[in-house]
């Protein structure tokens, strides 16, 4: 019997890039799941599943660590059950299943018309150890490794993508419905207040 492990509570959210999608979509929970491999996509019988809470402070780095730590805790009992053939196989209910698609480079480009929460979630989903969310200035990509949603006043008549504040290492940008401070931009970008991304 061949086993695989994934970071989501199957049958929901089968498929590619589960850690990234969970954060990008703003989910509050995922799971470390071991299951029997079959011919389908993450559709085999479950032999061990433990839920993992996703907090607003989690990013790809911290959630990856939670997943590894949880899987390590699952393994001793699971290996013992496999050795003794005492494990339980739980069949997945395909009616409740969905499958996440593979992500590509365009999925990581920030669209400032999106909600501030969606952009913030994208940035935390793609931070280390992944490639980072990015925006393009003068044909050159700039990676954003961290962000923070900030309060802003009187911005209803300001277009998304406008630089509201700028200094050597941080920018505050108007998004679709709020303001986002970009922290740790690589390479640094020289923008002035009033310019547009």
N, CA, C and O atoms as a DFTB+ gen file, in Angstrom:
788 C
 N C O
     1  1       0.847      -1.186       0.000
     2  2       0.000       0.000       0.000
     3  2       0.883       1.237       0.000
     4  3       1.784       1.355       0.831
     5  1       0.639       2.151      -0.913
     6  2       1.378       3.408      -0.982
     7  2       0.567       4.515      -0.336
     8  3      -0.629       4.657      -0.590
     9  1       1.247       5.316       0.520
    10  2       0.594       6.439       1.181
    11  2       1.148       7.745       0.653
    12  3       2.288       7.817       0.195
    13  1       0.332       8.764       0.724
    14  2       0.760      10.129       0.419
    15  2       0.239      11.015       1.531
    16  3      -0.641      10.610       2.291
    17  1       0.777      12.220       1.633
    18  2       0.281      13.180       2.621
    19  2       0.065      14.522       1.943
    20  3       0.827      14.907       1.057
    21  1      -0.968      15.229       2.359
    22  2      -1.281      16.534       1.800
    23  2      -1.686      17.470       2.919
    24  3      -2.038      17.041       4.018
    25  1      -1.628      18.753       2.620
    26  2      -1.968      19.770       3.618
    27  2      -3.347      20.333       3.338
    28  3      -3.480      21.507       2.991
    29  1      -4.348      19.531       3.480
    30  2      -5.714      20.029       3.451
    31  2      -6.659      18.908       3.847
    32  3      -6.313      17.730       3.756
    33  1      -7.856      19.283       4.287
    34  2      -8.798      18.271       4.759
    35  2      -9.585      17.671       3.604
    36  3     -10.679      18.141       3.290
    37  1      -9.040      16.637       2.967
    38  2      -9.797      15.990       1.896
    39  2     -11.090      15.421       2.481
    40  3     -11.110      15.047       3.653
    41  1     -12.184      15.345       1.686
    42  2     -12.190      15.498       0.232
    43  2     -12.165      16.934      -0.270
    44  3     -11.987      17.148      -1.469
    45  1     -12.335      17.925       0.600
    46  2     -12.271      19.302       0.112
    47  2     -10.845      19.645      -0.294
    48  3      -9.874      19.161       0.287
    49  1     -10.752      20.489      -1.302
    50  2      -9.482      21.122      -1.669
    51  2      -8.381      20.135      -2.055
    52  3      -7.247      20.227      -1.585
    53  1      -8.737      19.206      -2.908
    54  2      -7.735      18.317      -3.479
    55  2      -6.895      19.090      -4.488
    56  3      -7.260      20.193      -4.896
    57  1      -5.776      18.510      -4.885
    58  2      -5.036      19.081      -5.998
    59  2      -3.778      19.815      -5.621
    60  3      -3.140      19.508      -4.615
    61  1      -3.424      20.791      -6.439
    62  2      -2.117      21.423      -6.405
    63  2      -2.041      22.593      -5.418
    64  3      -3.036      23.265      -5.144
    65  1      -0.845      22.812      -4.899
    66  2      -0.493      23.985      -4.088
    67  2      -1.457      24.224      -2.916
    68  3      -1.955      25.337      -2.752
    69  1      -1.724      23.199      -2.103
    70  2      -2.732      23.362      -1.047
    71  2      -2.381      24.414      -0.010
    72  3      -3.267      25.134       0.450
    73  1      -1.121      24.523       0.370
    74  2      -0.736      25.512       1.376
    75  2      -0.949      26.926       0.840
    76  3      -1.500      27.783       1.532
    77  1      -0.513      27.163      -0.386
    78  2      -0.659      28.491      -0.994
    79  2      -2.131      28.855      -1.160
    80  3      -2.540      29.961      -0.808
    81  1      -2.925      27.933      -1.692
    82  2      -4.338      28.237      -1.908
    83  2      -5.056      28.509      -0.595
    84  3      -5.883      29.417      -0.517
    85  1      -4.744      27.721       0.452
    86  2      -5.413      27.916       1.738
    87  2      -5.194      29.332       2.254
    88  3      -6.130      29.964       2.746
    89  1      -3.976      29.833       2.148
    90  2      -3.681      31.191       2.600
    91  2      -4.258      32.232       1.647
    92  3      -4.858      33.211       2.090
    93  1      -4.083      32.032       0.354
    94  2      -4.555      33.015      -0.631
    95  2      -6.072      33.196      -0.563
    96  3      -6.583      34.292      -0.792
    97  1      -6.781      32.125      -0.252
    98  2      -8.237      32.196      -0.174
    99  2      -8.735      32.620       1.209
   100  3      -9.940      32.755       1.422
   101  1      -7.816      32.827       2.139
   102  2      -8.194      33.293       3.457
   103  2      -8.877      32.245       4.318
   104  3      -9.691      32.584       5.177
   105  1      -8.554      30.960       4.095
   106  2      -9.167      29.905       4.906
   107  2      -8.681      29.988       6.349
   108  3      -7.581      30.469       6.621
   109  1      -9.506      29.519       7.255
   110  2      -9.169      29.545       8.681
   111  2      -8.728      28.184       9.190
   112  3      -8.325      28.054      10.346
   113  1      -8.802      27.163       8.335
   114  2      -8.430      25.818       8.762
   115  2      -7.982      25.002       7.567
   116  3      -8.497      25.167       6.461
   117  1      -7.029      24.128       7.791
   118  2      -6.619      23.145       6.804
   119  2      -6.348      21.859       7.576
   120  3      -6.807      21.727       8.710
   121  1      -5.619      20.911       7.001
   122  2      -5.349      19.661       7.716
   123  2      -4.135      18.976       7.135
   124  3      -3.789      19.163       5.968
   125  1      -3.498      18.181       7.968
   126  2      -2.460      17.265       7.510
   127  2      -3.118      15.907       7.340
   128  3      -3.620      15.328       8.303
   129  1      -3.116      15.400       6.116
   130  2      -3.869      14.195       5.787
   131  2      -2.971      13.155       5.126
   132  3      -2.294      13.441       4.138
   133  1      -2.973      11.949       5.681
   134  2      -2.333      10.807       5.032
   135  2      -3.438       9.960       4.426
   136  3      -4.462       9.708       5.062
   137  1      -3.223       9.520       3.190
   138  2      -4.249       8.746       2.515
   139  2      -3.604       7.716       1.594
   140  3      -2.437       7.832       1.218
   141  1      -4.392       6.715       1.244
   142  2      -3.944       5.663       0.343
   143  2      -3.972       6.213      -1.076
   144  3      -4.973       6.788      -1.505
   145  1      -2.883       6.037      -1.795
   146  2      -2.836       6.513      -3.178
   147  2      -3.679       5.623      -4.071
   148  3      -3.640       4.397      -3.969
   149  1      -4.438       6.259      -4.946
   150  2      -5.178       5.545      -5.975
   151  2      -4.970       6.264      -7.299
   152  3      -4.071       7.098      -7.407
   153  1      -5.770       5.965      -8.299
   154  2      -5.565       6.565      -9.615
   155  2      -6.084       7.990      -9.704
   156  3      -5.794       8.681     -10.680
   157  1      -6.836       8.449      -8.724
   158  2      -7.403       9.790      -8.755
   159  2      -6.463      10.840      -8.189
   160  3      -5.308      10.558      -7.869
   161  1      -6.982      12.057      -8.071
   162  2      -6.223      13.178      -7.512
   163  2      -6.590      13.315      -6.039
   164  3      -7.665      13.814      -5.708
   165  1      -5.700      12.872      -5.158
   166  2      -5.911      12.977      -3.701
   167  2      -7.243      12.368      -3.279
   168  3      -7.890      12.872      -2.360
   169  1      -7.654      11.303      -3.933
   170  2      -8.993      10.765      -3.712
   171  2      -9.014       9.447      -2.956
   172  3     -10.082       8.867      -2.757
   173  1      -7.846       8.960      -2.530
   174  2      -7.788       7.674      -1.850
   175  2      -8.329       7.720      -0.432
   176  3      -8.574       8.791       0.123
   177  1      -8.509       6.539       0.142
   178  2      -9.044       6.438       1.500
   179  2      -8.111       7.121       2.503
   180  3      -6.890       6.991       2.417
   181  1      -8.699       7.844       3.448
   182  2      -7.950       8.550       4.492
   183  2      -7.570       7.558       5.585
   184  3      -8.394       6.752       6.016
   185  1      -6.301       7.623       6.037
   186  2      -5.875       6.796       7.167
   187  2      -5.482       7.642       8.376
   188  3      -5.391       7.115       9.485
   189  1      -5.251       8.930       8.189
   190  2      -4.973       9.826       9.313
   191  2      -5.200      11.264       8.856
   192  3      -4.742      11.673       7.789
   193  1      -5.914      12.017       9.683
   194  2      -6.172      13.419       9.350
   195  2      -6.271      14.237      10.630
   196  3      -7.032      13.903      11.538
   197  1      -5.484      15.320      10.689
   198  2      -5.499      16.213      11.853
   199  2      -5.675      17.644      11.350
   200  3      -4.924      18.103      10.489
   201  1      -6.662      18.337      11.889
   202  2      -6.921      19.719      11.479
   203  2      -5.826      20.658      11.981
   204  3      -5.224      20.430      13.031
   205  1      -5.582      21.711      11.214
   206  2      -4.596      22.742      11.545
   207  2      -5.283      24.093      11.420
   208  3      -5.841      24.417      10.372
   209  1      -5.241      24.880      12.489
   210  2      -5.836      26.212      12.463
   211  2      -4.904      27.186      11.735
   212  3      -3.687      27.150      11.915
   213  1      -5.491      28.047      10.920
   214  2      -4.745      29.099      10.231
   215  2      -5.129      30.421      10.880
   216  3      -6.296      30.813      10.849
   217  1      -4.169      31.102      11.459
   218  2      -4.446      32.378      12.116
   219  2      -4.170      33.527      11.149
   220  3      -3.502      33.328      10.134
   221  1      -4.671      34.723      11.447
   222  2      -4.378      35.876      10.596
   223  2      -2.886      36.192      10.514
   224  3      -2.444      36.830       9.558
   225  1      -2.108      35.756      11.498
   226  2      -0.666      36.017      11.499
   227  2       0.133      34.967      10.748
   228  3       1.335      35.140      10.551
   229  1      -0.498      33.892      10.325
   230  2       0.224      32.850       9.600
   231  2       0.581      33.315       8.196
   232  3      -0.155      34.074       7.565
   233  1       1.722      32.845       7.728
   234  2       2.111      33.001       6.332
   235  2       2.631      31.651       5.863
   236  3       2.531      30.665       6.593
   237  1       3.182      31.593       4.658
   238  2       3.635      30.317       4.118
   239  2       4.682      29.658       5.007
   240  3       4.675      28.437       5.167
   241  1       5.576      30.446       5.582
   242  2       6.623      29.899       6.438
   243  2       6.044      29.258       7.687
   244  3       6.376      28.118       8.010
   245  1       5.184      29.977       8.392
   246  2       4.648      29.447       9.649
   247  2       3.672      28.299       9.413
   248  3       3.642      27.347      10.193
   249  1       2.871      28.375       8.342
   250  2       1.921      27.302       8.073
   251  2       2.647      26.035       7.626
   252  3       2.239      24.927       7.972
   253  1       3.709      26.200       6.868
   254  2       4.514      25.035       6.465
   255  2       5.078      24.336       7.708
   256  3       5.075      23.109       7.795
   257  1       5.560      25.131       8.664
   258  2       6.095      24.557       9.904
   259  2       5.002      23.834      10.684
   260  3       5.237      22.745      11.209
   261  1       3.807      24.427      10.767
   262  2       2.693      23.763      11.440
   263  2       2.384      22.421      10.793
   264  3       2.121      21.436      11.483
   265  1       2.418      22.390       9.465
   266  2       2.118      21.161       8.748
   267  2       3.155      20.088       9.054
   268  3       2.802      18.942       9.330
   269  1       4.438      20.458       9.006
   270  2       5.507      19.492       9.281
   271  2       5.403      18.979      10.712
   272  3       5.504      17.775      10.950
   273  1       5.204      19.883      11.663
   274  2       5.095      19.491      13.073
   275  2       3.913      18.559      13.299
   276  3       4.018      17.583      14.043
   277  1       2.787      18.860      12.656
   278  2       1.593      18.015      12.804
   279  2       1.819      16.644      12.200
   280  3       1.462      15.635      12.808
   281  1       2.406      16.589      11.017
   282  2       2.675      15.301      10.365
   283  2       3.621      14.443      11.205
   284  3       3.447      13.227      11.285
   285  1       4.613      15.065      11.826
   286  2       5.542      14.326      12.694
   287  2       4.812      13.699      13.881
   288  3       5.146      12.593      14.308
   289  1       3.814      14.410      14.412
   290  2       3.041      13.861      15.525
   291  2       2.144      12.712      15.075
   292  3       1.879      11.795      15.852
   293  1       1.677      12.754      13.833
   294  2       0.804      11.698      13.318
   295  2       1.564      10.401      13.056
   296  3       1.015       9.313      13.232
   297  1       2.813      10.513      12.641
   298  2       3.535       9.356      12.115
   299  2       3.727       8.193      13.088
   300  3       3.522       7.051      12.680
   301  1       4.104       8.408      14.337
   302  2       4.327       7.237      15.202
   303  2       3.110       6.315      15.302
   304  3       3.237       5.102      15.135
   305  1       1.933       6.884      15.575
   306  2       0.731       6.054      15.670
   307  2       0.369       5.437      14.332
   308  3      -0.018       4.271      14.256
   309  1       0.498       6.234      13.271
   310  2       0.146       5.717      11.949
   311  2       1.060       4.562      11.551
   312  3       0.579       3.548      11.045
   313  1       2.366       4.698      11.769
   314  2       3.302       3.620      11.418
   315  2       3.033       2.367      12.233
   316  3       3.140       1.253      11.719
   317  1       2.685       2.545      13.500
   318  2       2.347       1.392      14.349
   319  2       1.098       0.694      13.821
   320  3       1.048      -0.534      13.749
   321  1       0.090       1.485      13.452
   322  2      -1.151       0.907      12.921
   323  2      -0.899       0.192      11.594
   324  3      -1.473      -0.867      11.340
   325  1      -0.054       0.760      10.763
   326  2       0.264       0.113       9.487
   327  2       1.010      -1.198       9.717
   328  3       0.738      -2.201       9.057
   329  1       1.952      -1.181      10.658
   330  2       2.723      -2.379      10.964
   331  2       1.833      -3.492      11.495
   332  3       2.049      -4.666      11.195
   333  1       0.826      -3.118      12.290
   334  2      -0.074      -4.106      12.894
   335  2      -1.334      -4.340      12.064
   336  3      -2.203      -5.115      12.463
   337  1      -1.436      -3.686      10.929
   338  2      -2.634      -3.752      10.077
   339  2      -3.905      -3.421      10.865
   340  3      -4.956      -4.034      10.675
   341  1      -3.773      -2.434      11.754
   342  2      -4.910      -2.044      12.586
   343  2      -5.463      -0.676      12.204
   344  3      -6.311      -0.133      12.911
   345  1      -4.999      -0.124      11.109
   346  2      -5.442       1.201      10.678
   347  2      -6.871       1.132      10.142
   348  3      -7.360       0.072       9.749
   349  1      -7.516       2.284      10.139
   350  2      -8.871       2.400       9.609
   351  2      -8.824       3.213       8.318
   352  3      -8.197       4.271       8.266
   353  1      -9.480       2.720       7.292
   354  2      -9.569       3.438       6.019
   355  2     -10.925       4.119       5.940
   356  3     -11.968       3.471       6.036
   357  1     -10.897       5.440       5.763
   358  2     -12.137       6.213       5.656
   359  2     -12.301       6.652       4.203
   360  3     -11.489       7.411       3.674
   361  1     -13.350       6.170       3.580
   362  2     -13.593       6.503       2.186
   363  2     -14.010       7.963       2.052
   364  3     -14.833       8.451       2.827
   365  1     -13.449       8.650       1.081
   366  2     -13.807      10.044       0.847
   367  2     -15.148      10.144       0.128
   368  3     -15.501       9.290      -0.685
   369  1     -15.881      11.196       0.444
   370  2     -17.161      11.456      -0.200
   371  2     -16.932      12.429      -1.357
   372  3     -16.741      13.626      -1.143
   373  1     -16.954      11.912      -2.562
   374  2     -16.664      12.731      -3.742
   375  2     -17.672      13.862      -3.944
   376  3     -17.371      14.839      -4.629
   377  1     -18.865      13.741      -3.356
   378  2     -19.879      14.785      -3.506
   379  2     -19.374      16.107      -2.924
   380  3     -19.732      17.178      -3.416
   381  1     -18.542      16.037      -1.878
   382  2     -18.046      17.240      -1.206
   383  2     -16.656      17.653      -1.698
   384  3     -16.022      18.526      -1.107
   385  1     -16.192      17.034      -2.763
   386  2     -14.826      17.285      -3.228
   387  2     -14.756      18.443      -4.221
   388  3     -15.680      18.677      -5.000
   389  1     -13.637      19.157      -4.170
   390  2     -13.270      20.103      -5.215
   391  2     -11.765      19.957      -5.424
   392  3     -11.067      19.427      -4.560
   393  1     -11.273      20.415      -6.547
   394  2      -9.852      20.247      -6.861
   395  2      -9.253      21.593      -7.224
   396  3      -9.732      22.279      -8.127
   397  1      -8.190      21.963      -6.505
   398  2      -7.478      23.200      -6.790
   399  2      -6.552      23.010      -7.975
   400  3      -5.919      21.963      -8.113
   401  1      -6.471      24.015      -8.827
   402  2      -5.635      23.946     -10.022
   403  2      -4.189      24.329      -9.708
   404  3      -3.886      24.877      -8.648
   405  1      -3.320      24.028     -10.650
   406  2      -1.923      24.431     -10.548
   407  2      -1.829      25.947     -10.724
   408  3      -2.501      26.526     -11.577
   409  1      -0.991      26.574      -9.911
   410  2      -0.769      28.005     -10.002
   411  2       0.409      28.287     -10.931
   412  3       1.285      27.441     -11.112
   413  1       0.420      29.485     -11.516
   414  2       1.516      29.901     -12.377
   415  2       1.993      31.293     -12.007
   416  3       1.450      31.913     -11.092
   417  1       2.994      31.787     -12.704
   418  2       3.561      33.108     -12.421
   419  2       2.498      34.215     -12.460
   420  3       2.512      35.083     -11.588
   421  1       1.576      34.219     -13.436
   422  2       0.560      35.287     -13.442
   423  2      -0.298      35.323     -12.180
   424  3      -0.804      36.382     -11.809
   425  1      -0.467      34.182     -11.520
   426  2      -1.272      34.151     -10.293
   427  2      -0.613      34.922      -9.160
   428  3      -1.285      35.296      -8.198
   429  1       0.687      35.165      -9.256
   430  2       1.403      35.874      -8.209
   431  2       1.509      37.367      -8.436
   432  3       2.055      38.081      -7.595
   433  1       0.991      37.860      -9.573
   434  2       1.067      39.301      -9.835
   435  2      -0.082      40.021      -9.138
   436  3      -1.244      39.640      -9.275
   437  1       0.258      41.055      -8.399
   438  2      -0.734      41.792      -7.614
   439  2      -1.573      42.681      -8.527
   440  3      -1.044      43.439      -9.340
   441  1      -2.874      42.573      -8.377
   442  2      -3.829      43.441      -9.063
   443  2      -4.400      44.369      -7.995
   444  3      -5.148      43.926      -7.124
   445  1      -4.054      45.640      -8.057
   446  2      -4.413      46.592      -7.007
   447  2      -5.907      46.848      -6.917
   448  3      -6.365      47.470      -5.959
   449  1      -6.679      46.380      -7.899
   450  2      -8.136      46.523      -7.852
   451  2      -8.774      45.500      -6.919
   452  3      -9.937      45.636      -6.540
   453  1      -8.002      44.467      -6.550
   454  2      -8.502      43.460      -5.615
   455  2      -8.700      44.086      -4.238
   456  3      -8.189      45.172      -3.962
   457  1      -9.445      43.393      -3.379
   458  2      -9.619      43.881      -2.014
   459  2      -8.278      43.856      -1.294
   460  3      -7.389      43.075      -1.634
   461  1      -8.145      44.724      -0.293
   462  2      -6.898      44.792       0.461
   463  2      -6.624      43.460       1.154
   464  3      -5.471      43.038       1.254
   465  1      -7.668      42.802       1.629
   466  2      -7.488      41.509       2.293
   467  2      -7.002      40.446       1.309
   468  3      -6.144      39.630       1.648
   469  1      -7.547      40.454       0.093
   470  2      -7.120      39.476      -0.917
   471  2      -5.658      39.664      -1.300
   472  3      -4.929      38.686      -1.466
   473  1      -5.228      40.913      -1.440
   474  2      -3.829      41.176      -1.778
   475  2      -2.918      40.773      -0.622
   476  3      -1.880      40.148      -0.838
   477  1      -3.300      41.124       0.590
   478  2      -2.518      40.736       1.775
   479  2      -2.413      39.211       1.874
   480  3      -1.340      38.680       2.163
   481  1      -3.526      38.506       1.635
   482  2      -3.503      37.041       1.671
   483  2      -2.597      36.464       0.592
   484  3      -1.893      35.484       0.835
   485  1      -2.607      37.059      -0.591
   486  2      -1.730      36.603      -1.667
   487  2      -0.262      36.751      -1.267
   488  3       0.547      35.856      -1.514
   489  1       0.075      37.879      -0.652
   490  2       1.461      38.127      -0.242
   491  2       1.888      37.125       0.821
   492  3       2.983      36.567       0.734
   493  1       1.048      36.884       1.823
   494  2       1.451      35.937       2.873
   495  2       1.461      34.497       2.360
   496  3       2.191      33.658       2.888
   497  1       0.656      34.205       1.336
   498  2       0.656      32.859       0.754
   499  2       1.918      32.567      -0.045
   500  3       2.364      31.421      -0.107
   501  1       2.492      33.591      -0.655
   502  2       3.616      33.372      -1.562
   503  2       4.965      33.778      -0.977
   504  3       5.973      33.754      -1.682
   505  1       4.998      34.155       0.315
   506  2       6.275      34.516       0.915
   507  2       7.150      33.273       1.073
   508  3       6.749      32.175       0.688
   509  1       8.336      33.447       1.637
   510  2       9.271      32.329       1.817
   511  2       8.555      31.125       2.428
   512  3       7.791      31.308       3.376
   513  1       8.760      29.926       1.943
   514  2       9.812      29.506       1.013
   515  2       9.424      29.591      -0.457
   516  3      10.112      29.023      -1.305
   517  1       8.345      30.283      -0.774
   518  2       7.885      30.361      -2.157
   519  2       8.473      31.578      -2.873
   520  3       9.379      32.235      -2.359
   521  1       7.951      31.869      -4.057
   522  2       8.592      32.837      -4.957
   523  2       8.232      34.287      -4.663
   524  3       8.890      35.199      -5.164
   525  1       7.194      34.513      -3.854
   526  2       6.786      35.876      -3.529
   527  2       5.765      36.432      -4.508
   528  3       5.831      36.163      -5.708
   529  1       4.820      37.209      -3.990
   530  2       3.902      37.966      -4.846
   531  2       4.667      39.151      -5.414
   532  3       5.624      39.626      -4.803
   533  1       4.247      39.633      -6.589
   534  2       5.035      40.692      -7.229
   535  2       4.149      41.705      -7.944
   536  3       2.985      41.448      -8.252
   537  1       4.746      42.864      -8.194
   538  2       4.152      43.864      -9.072
   539  2       5.249      44.299     -10.039
   540  3       6.430      44.039      -9.809
   541  1       4.853      44.955     -11.108
   542  2       5.805      45.314     -12.160
   543  2       5.856      46.826     -12.307
   544  3       4.817      47.478     -12.413
   545  1       7.072      47.392     -12.315
   546  2       7.290      48.815     -12.564
   547  2       8.321      48.927     -13.684
   548  3       9.419      48.383     -13.576
   549  1       7.971      49.630     -14.756
   550  2       8.866      49.802     -15.905
   551  2       9.381      48.465     -16.420
   552  3      10.555      48.328     -16.766
   553  1       8.488      47.485     -16.465
   554  2       8.834      46.182     -17.008
   555  2       9.644      45.300     -16.075
   556  3      10.033      44.198     -16.461
   557  1       9.908      45.755     -14.858
   558  2      10.738      45.006     -13.929
   559  2       9.897      44.534     -12.741
   560  3       9.226      45.343     -12.100
   561  1       9.927      43.212     -12.438
   562  2       9.153      42.714     -11.303
   563  2       9.814      43.056      -9.966
   564  3      11.039      43.037      -9.837
   565  1       8.982      43.367      -8.985
   566  2       9.426      43.627      -7.617
   567  2       8.630      42.703      -6.698
   568  3       7.400      42.688      -6.742
   569  1       9.323      41.941      -5.875
   570  2       8.689      40.965      -4.990
   571  2       8.365      41.619      -3.654
   572  3       9.171      42.368      -3.103
   573  1       7.172      41.325      -3.143
   574  2       6.759      41.801      -1.828
   575  2       6.738      40.597      -0.887
   576  3       5.969      39.657      -1.093
   577  1       7.578      40.627       0.138
   578  2       7.685      39.501       1.056
   579  2       6.762      39.623       2.263
   580  3       6.490      38.630       2.937
   581  1       6.281      40.822       2.541
   582  2       5.451      41.008       3.718
   583  2       4.562      42.232       3.507
   584  3       4.908      43.132       2.742
   585  1       3.429      42.263       4.181
   586  2       2.519      43.407       4.071
   587  2       1.709      43.539       5.347
   588  3       1.677      42.637       6.183
   589  1       1.056      44.686       5.475
   590  2       0.216      44.937       6.636
   591  2      -0.952      45.811       6.197
   592  3      -0.761      46.850       5.566
   593  1      -2.151      45.383       6.536
   594  2      -3.331      46.191       6.247
   595  2      -3.333      47.374       7.197
   596  3      -3.210      47.199       8.409
   597  1      -3.473      48.583       6.654
   598  2      -3.431      49.796       7.480
   599  2      -4.719      50.587       7.281
   600  3      -5.366      50.509       6.237
   601  1      -5.072      51.348       8.311
   602  2      -6.250      52.202       8.219
   603  2      -5.931      53.418       7.364
   604  3      -4.834      53.974       7.430
   605  1      -6.900      53.816       6.569
   606  2      -6.731      55.033       5.775
   607  2      -8.082      55.740       5.700
   608  3      -9.138      55.107       5.724
   609  1      -8.023      57.041       5.610
   610  2      -9.245      57.844       5.590
   611  2      -9.378      58.565       4.253
   612  3      -8.389      58.876       3.589
   613  1     -10.603      58.814       3.886
   614  2     -10.885      59.646       2.713
   615  2     -10.207      59.129       1.448
   616  3      -9.555      59.893       0.736
   617  1     -10.357      57.847       1.169
   618  2      -9.731      57.288      -0.037
   619  2     -10.764      56.750      -1.036
   620  3     -10.398      56.082      -2.003
   621  1     -12.039      57.035      -0.810
   622  2     -13.078      56.508      -1.704
   623  2     -12.905      57.012      -3.124
   624  3     -13.267      56.316      -4.072
   625  1     -12.361      58.200      -3.288
   626  2     -12.207      58.773      -4.625
   627  2     -10.800      58.612      -5.186
   628  3     -10.431      59.286      -6.148
   629  1     -10.011      57.718      -4.586
   630  2      -8.640      57.485      -5.049
   631  2      -8.583      56.141      -5.765
   632  3      -9.131      55.146      -5.292
   633  1      -7.918      56.130      -6.899
   634  2      -7.857      54.939      -7.723
   635  2      -6.926      53.893      -7.112
   636  3      -5.943      54.237      -6.456
   637  1      -7.243      52.603      -7.332
   638  2      -6.352      51.541      -6.878
   639  2      -4.973      51.657      -7.547
   640  3      -4.858      51.997      -8.725
   641  1      -3.946      51.364      -6.762
   642  2      -2.576      51.402      -7.271
   643  2      -1.852      52.700      -7.008
   644  3      -0.671      52.815      -7.336
   645  1      -2.515      53.683      -6.427
   646  2      -1.863      54.966      -6.149
   647  2      -1.006      54.857      -4.887
   648  3      -1.431      54.283      -3.884
   649  1       0.197      55.413      -4.951
   650  2       1.099      55.443      -3.815
   651  2       0.664      56.564      -2.881
   652  3       0.701      57.737      -3.251
   653  1       0.249      56.199      -1.662
   654  2      -0.220      57.183      -0.692
   655  2       0.907      57.671       0.211
   656  3       0.912      58.825       0.641
   657  1       1.856      56.792       0.495
   658  2       3.034      57.137       1.291
   659  2       4.207      56.353       0.735
   660  3       4.041      55.241       0.233
   661  1       5.398      56.938       0.827
   662  2       6.585      56.257       0.319
   663  2       7.800      56.663       1.126
   664  3       7.976      57.832       1.467
   665  1       8.650      55.665       1.433
   666  2       9.993      55.951       1.957
   667  2      10.938      54.910       1.371
   668  3      10.577      54.211       0.424
   669  1      12.126      54.800       1.913
   670  2      13.157      53.984       1.279
   671  2      12.837      52.493       1.269
   672  3      13.338      51.761       0.416
   673  1      12.011      52.034       2.203
   674  2      11.789      50.589       2.280
   675  2      10.323      50.179       2.277
   676  3      10.022      48.991       2.164
   677  1       9.400      51.136       2.397
   678  2       7.987      50.789       2.496
   679  2       7.137      51.705       1.631
   680  3       7.459      52.870       1.399
   681  1       6.035      51.124       1.165
   682  2       5.053      51.893       0.408
   683  2       3.677      51.621       0.985
   684  3       3.391      50.500       1.404
   685  1       2.816      52.639       1.011
   686  2       1.405      52.434       1.324
   687  2       0.641      52.665       0.031
   688  3       0.745      53.724      -0.588
   689  1      -0.133      51.652      -0.370
   690  2      -0.803      51.658      -1.664
   691  2      -2.306      51.576      -1.463
   692  3      -2.784      50.830      -0.608
   693  1      -3.050      52.343      -2.249
   694  2      -4.508      52.244      -2.258
   695  2      -4.895      50.995      -3.042
   696  3      -4.494      50.824      -4.193
   697  1      -5.678      50.123      -2.406
   698  2      -6.177      48.910      -3.053
   699  2      -7.655      49.100      -3.384
   700  3      -8.184      50.205      -3.258
   701  1      -8.310      48.047      -3.799
   702  2      -9.699      48.176      -4.217
   703  2     -10.602      48.748      -3.146
   704  3     -11.494      49.542      -3.445
   705  1     -10.381      48.353      -1.889
   706  2     -11.275      48.808      -0.827
   707  2     -10.539      49.247       0.437
   708  3     -11.141      49.295       1.510
   709  1      -9.271      49.561       0.332
   710  2      -8.526      49.958       1.522
   711  2      -7.078      50.246       1.189
   712  3      -6.728      50.488       0.033
   713  1      -6.230      50.217       2.226
   714  2      -4.818      50.571       2.048
   715  2      -3.931      49.464       2.587
   716  3      -4.240      48.840       3.602
   717  1      -2.833      49.232       1.902
   718  2      -1.909      48.170       2.265
   719  2      -0.498      48.726       2.318
   720  3      -0.047      49.401       1.393
   721  1       0.197      48.433       3.416
   722  2       1.606      48.794       3.515
   723  2       2.438      47.624       3.032
   724  3       2.309      46.504       3.527
   725  1       3.292      47.897       2.060
   726  2       4.180      46.868       1.525
   727  2       5.489      46.928       2.292
   728  3       6.110      47.986       2.395
   729  1       5.903      45.798       2.826
   730  2       7.100      45.713       3.650
   731  2       8.064      44.725       3.008
   732  3       7.648      43.660       2.553
   733  1       9.325      45.064       2.967
   734  2      10.359      44.173       2.415
   735  2      10.117      43.905       0.932
   736  3       9.690      42.819       0.540
   737  1      10.398      44.914       0.124
   738  2      10.244      44.830      -1.330
   739  2      11.613      44.528      -1.934
   740  3      12.604      45.165      -1.580
   741  1      11.668      43.553      -2.848
   742  2      12.939      43.136      -3.446
   743  2      12.825      43.061      -4.965
   744  3      11.971      42.331      -5.468
   745  1      13.642      43.778      -5.705
   746  2      14.537      44.817      -5.219
   747  2      13.722      46.044      -4.800
   748  3      12.559      46.177      -5.182
   749  1      14.328      46.936      -4.018
   750  2      13.592      48.142      -3.607
   751  2      13.120      48.926      -4.826
   752  3      13.765      48.911      -5.874
   753  1      12.010      49.597      -4.679
   754  2      11.466      50.374      -5.786
   755  2      11.419      51.846      -5.373
   756  3      11.024      52.182      -4.256
   757  1      11.826      52.704      -6.292
   758  2      11.866      54.137      -6.007
   759  2      10.585      54.774      -6.533
   760  3      10.493      55.142      -7.704
   761  1       9.604      54.897      -5.650
   762  2       8.327      55.502      -6.003
   763  2       8.087      56.706      -5.105
   764  3       8.573      56.762      -3.976
   765  1       7.338      57.656      -5.617
   766  2       7.014      58.857      -4.874
   767  2       5.512      58.894      -4.586
   768  3       4.711      58.323      -5.325
   769  1       5.153      59.566      -3.518
   770  2       3.742      59.744      -3.198
   771  2       3.036      60.380      -4.394
   772  3       3.521      61.349      -4.980
   773  1       1.875      59.810      -4.741
   774  2       1.106      60.319      -5.867
   775  2       1.320      59.555      -7.159
   776  3       0.531      59.690      -8.094
   777  1       2.395      58.738      -7.228
   778  2       2.620      57.917      -8.417
   779  2       1.760      56.660      -8.346
   780  3       1.106      56.388      -7.340
   781  1       1.778      55.901      -9.442
   782  2       0.906      54.711      -9.544
   783  2       1.711      53.466      -9.846
   784  3       2.682      53.500     -10.602
   785  1       1.293      52.370      -9.243
   786  2       1.839      51.049      -9.572
   787  2       0.947      50.387     -10.599
   788  3       1.220      49.263     -11.020
